[in-house]
Amino acid sequence: MYIQRRLAVFPIGIAVNAGTGDKNIIDSDTSSQQQAIVFTHFNQMTAGNEMKMSYLHPSENTFTFDKADAFVAFASANGVAVHGHTLIWHSDYQVPNFMKNYSGDFSAMLKNHVKTIASHFSGKVVSWDVVNEALADSGGEKNGLRNSVFYQKMGEDYIDQAFINAREADPTADLFYNDYSIENGSEKTKNMLSLVDRLKSRGVPITGVGFQMHVLTNWPSVSVIEKAMKDVADRGLKVKITELDVRVNNQYDSSAPVYKSLTSEAAEKQKKRYREIVEAYLRAVPPTQRAGITVWGVWDADSWLNTPEHPDWPLLFDVNFQPKPALQGFADGLVGG
Ligand code: XIL
């Protein structure tokens, strides 16, 4: 069973380690197992970390493209497209230090950041997460925006400018606004829809919305997820699931079962969940607006959500690189079977 090469006509992506570390996909101890999986099932990759702000632009006049270039060349040599992640992200460890206490013209500096990176990869990436996580989880500043350094310096206009500058630098890539917890029907979902409405009314060149989709087996409900994606699609925008993973443990609910290993019960819940999310995507998003579905990691041992304090098994392949029931669930969702 193959999820991409046979079953889908839209991109099926996977996040990988693109650097030089011990789990990188190009030349590490596990790269042959990773490559066998990726090149069988997926036709798009996202660098899990290496194309983030501080890695590409560590100081004002220094851009470091070596690792990302090697990754993009590796993808191209193997016939796999690349989704760029991400031009602007508030996350403290990813905002370059020089930006945090920048005393010059912040807008001009950020324009140089976006344009230099987007033009460097123009023609080499099919899409970008232009702005990642601009919305607060609750409350927030005006329009529910997160109080990031970008917001403090430029207000909402930093989002407009990021898209405008990315489009000037790359005339063809799809340009996404990307966030988490925008699939759950909360205030944040409403704020996301209002944000894209404002961007569109101002003529900002946004192509679509990326739903990170870090979800649990039973939350949010599939109908709520489907509605959020449909509300974006109804606005004529593309919809991309950019970082899909499904935890089997719910650390926020003390009455939920605590799995200490991936039992068959947990694996079956997860299989159903992958299937229903793929099905919801197909129902909610018309074919021409499907920018694809990307899973956030290759195998469970490498998931960002599998930690010593909270062991979990959120992905499609197990710690031994074997396919899990979740992979079958994903495939079943694609064929509607
Ligand atoms: C995560 C990576 O997977 C980790 O390796 C890293 O330590 C932290 O970032 N939302 C995003 C991703 O947009 O960039 C994050 O990736 C996961 C949450």
Residues whose N, C-alpha, C, O or C-beta is under 5 A from the ligand:
A	BS01	XIL	G48 W304
